[in-house]
Amino acid sequence: MKKRMFQMRCPFCGHSFQIMRDTLVIEGMDSHASRRLRNRTYFAHQCSQCRRMYDLVYPLILRCVDRFAIVLNVQCSPNDFGEPVYECSSPRQFYELYGILSDGADWRILLLLENRLKQNYNCDVIYESFDMENSIYYFYVNDRIMAVKYKKEHNEI
């Protein structure tokens, strides 16, 4: 874990403040961080002035050693780590990618399924989890959980 002080500003009321945040997280060293990433609250912050909730955006590197690294607002080379590096531009992307990669899901298949669900239901689709044993992807579609089985040998849904 590596920490740094950041100067931040509330996007709603303009309140300026300083806050200490991790800039490097190594999976397995902090179960609290993994839990917060999984439940999408890691970047969440409540303004002390206006009490509105929003995501803080700051440089963060998450390493799952020998599996993958995810970076947010960090300039790095794919050779900086011994594992594949994925770059994100928002906390939402970071959360989603963390869930996908930590579940062992194939992000290419997931994007295909997500796009088909968006076309079929004309709404936001959010990845929830992956059952590797049965090749079932779970999504929130219109706030309801939906299971989608992917048949790898036929490239079918």
C-alpha positions as CSV (number, residue, x, y, z in Angstrom):
1,M,0.0,0.0,0.0
2,K,1.3,3.4,-0.9
3,K,-0.6,6.6,0.1
4,R,-0.5,10.2,-1.0
5,M,-2.3,13.4,-0.1
6,F,-4.6,14.8,-2.8
7,Q,-6.3,18.2,-3.2
8,M,-9.9,17.7,-4.2
9,R,-13.0,19.7,-5.0
10,C,-16.6,18.7,-4.7
11,P,-18.2,18.8,-8.1
12,F,-21.6,19.9,-6.6
13,C,-20.8,22.7,-4.2
14,G,-17.1,23.5,-5.0
15,H,-15.9,22.7,-1.4
16,S,-12.1,22.2,-1.5
17,F,-10.4,19.7,0.8
18,Q,-7.3,17.5,1.1
19,I,-7.6,13.8,1.5
20,M,-5.2,10.9,1.9
21,R,-5.7,8.0,-0.5
22,D,-3.9,4.9,-1.6
23,T,-2.1,5.1,-5.0
24,L,-1.0,1.4,-5.0
25,V,-3.1,-1.5,-3.9
26,I,-1.9,-5.1,-4.1
27,E,-4.7,-7.6,-4.0
28,G,-4.5,-10.0,-1.1
29,M,-2.8,-7.5,1.2
30,D,-6.0,-5.6,2.1
31,S,-9.3,-7.5,2.1
32,H,-11.1,-4.3,2.9
33,A,-10.0,-2.7,-0.4
34,S,-11.0,-5.8,-2.4
35,R,-14.4,-5.8,-0.8
36,R,-14.9,-2.1,-1.5
37,L,-13.8,-2.5,-5.1
38,R,-16.2,-5.4,-5.5
39,N,-19.2,-3.5,-4.0
40,R,-18.3,-0.4,-6.0
41,T,-17.6,1.9,-3.0
42,Y,-13.8,2.3,-3.2
43,F,-13.8,5.7,-4.8
44,A,-17.0,6.9,-3.1
45,H,-16.9,10.1,-1.0
46,Q,-19.5,12.2,0.8
47,C,-18.8,15.9,0.8
48,S,-18.6,17.3,4.3
49,Q,-20.2,20.6,3.1
50,C,-23.2,19.6,1.0
51,R,-23.4,15.9,2.0
52,R,-23.7,14.7,-1.7
53,M,-22.1,11.5,-2.7
54,Y,-19.7,11.2,-5.7
55,D,-16.6,9.3,-6.8
56,L,-13.2,10.7,-6.2
57,V,-10.9,10.4,-9.3
58,Y,-7.2,10.1,-8.6
59,P,-4.3,8.0,-9.8
60,L,-4.5,4.4,-8.6
61,I,-2.7,1.2,-9.5
62,L,-4.2,-2.1,-8.5
63,R,-2.0,-5.2,-8.9
64,C,-3.1,-8.7,-8.8
65,V,0.4,-10.2,-9.0
66,D,0.9,-12.7,-11.9
67,R,-2.7,-12.1,-13.1
68,F,-3.3,-8.4,-14.1
69,A,-2.8,-4.8,-13.2
70,I,-5.5,-2.1,-13.5
71,V,-4.6,1.6,-13.6
72,L,-6.7,4.7,-13.3
73,N,-5.3,8.1,-14.3
74,V,-1.8,6.7,-14.4
75,Q,0.7,6.9,-17.2
76,C,2.6,3.6,-17.5
77,S,4.0,1.2,-19.9
78,P,2.7,-2.4,-20.4
79,N,6.3,-3.5,-19.5
80,D,6.1,-1.8,-16.0
81,F,4.6,-4.9,-14.5
82,G,4.9,-8.6,-15.1
83,E,1.3,-9.0,-15.9
84,P,-1.2,-7.5,-18.5
85,V,-2.0,-3.8,-17.7
86,Y,-5.5,-2.4,-18.3
87,E,-6.1,1.3,-18.3
88,C,-9.3,2.9,-17.1
89,S,-10.6,6.4,-17.4
90,S,-13.3,6.3,-14.7
91,P,-14.1,4.6,-11.4
92,R,-17.0,2.9,-13.1
93,Q,-14.7,1.3,-15.7
94,F,-12.3,0.4,-12.9
95,Y,-15.0,-1.4,-10.8
96,E,-16.3,-3.3,-13.8
97,L,-12.9,-4.4,-15.0
98,Y,-11.9,-5.5,-11.5
99,G,-15.0,-7.6,-11.2
100,I,-14.5,-9.2,-14.7
101,L,-10.8,-10.0,-14.3
102,S,-11.0,-11.1,-10.7
103,D,-13.8,-13.5,-11.6
104,G,-11.7,-15.0,-14.4
105,A,-14.3,-13.9,-17.1
106,D,-13.2,-13.2,-20.6
107,W,-13.8,-9.4,-21.1
108,R,-14.2,-9.8,-24.9
109,I,-17.1,-12.3,-24.5
110,L,-18.5,-10.1,-21.7
111,L,-18.6,-7.0,-24.0
112,L,-20.3,-9.0,-26.7
113,L,-23.0,-10.2,-24.3
114,E,-23.4,-6.8,-22.8
115,N,-23.9,-5.2,-26.2
116,R,-26.5,-7.8,-27.2
117,L,-28.4,-7.2,-23.9
118,K,-28.3,-3.4,-24.4
119,Q,-29.7,-3.9,-27.9
120,N,-32.4,-6.3,-26.8
121,Y,-33.5,-4.4,-23.7
122,N,-32.6,-0.9,-24.7
123,C,-31.3,0.0,-21.2
124,D,-28.1,0.1,-19.0
125,V,-26.5,-3.3,-18.4
126,I,-24.1,-3.8,-15.5
127,Y,-21.9,-6.8,-15.1
128,E,-22.4,-8.6,-11.8
129,S,-20.4,-11.9,-11.8
130,F,-19.3,-14.9,-13.7
131,D,-19.7,-18.6,-12.9
132,M,-16.6,-20.1,-14.5
133,E,-17.7,-23.7,-14.0
134,N,-20.9,-23.3,-15.9
135,S,-19.9,-20.4,-18.3
136,I,-22.7,-18.3,-17.0
137,Y,-22.4,-14.5,-17.0
138,Y,-24.7,-12.5,-14.6
139,F,-25.8,-9.0,-15.4
140,Y,-28.2,-6.4,-13.9
141,V,-30.7,-5.5,-16.6
142,N,-33.3,-2.9,-15.6
143,D,-32.3,-3.5,-12.0
144,R,-33.1,-7.2,-12.3
145,I,-30.4,-10.0,-12.3
146,M,-30.1,-11.9,-15.6
147,A,-28.1,-15.0,-16.2
148,V,-26.6,-15.6,-19.7
149,K,-25.0,-18.9,-20.6
150,Y,-22.2,-18.7,-23.2
151,K,-21.5,-21.8,-25.3
152,K,-17.8,-21.4,-26.2
153,E,-17.7,-24.2,-28.7
154,H,-20.5,-22.7,-30.8
155,N,-19.8,-19.0,-30.0
156,E,-23.4,-18.9,-29.0
157,I,-25.5,-17.3,-26.3
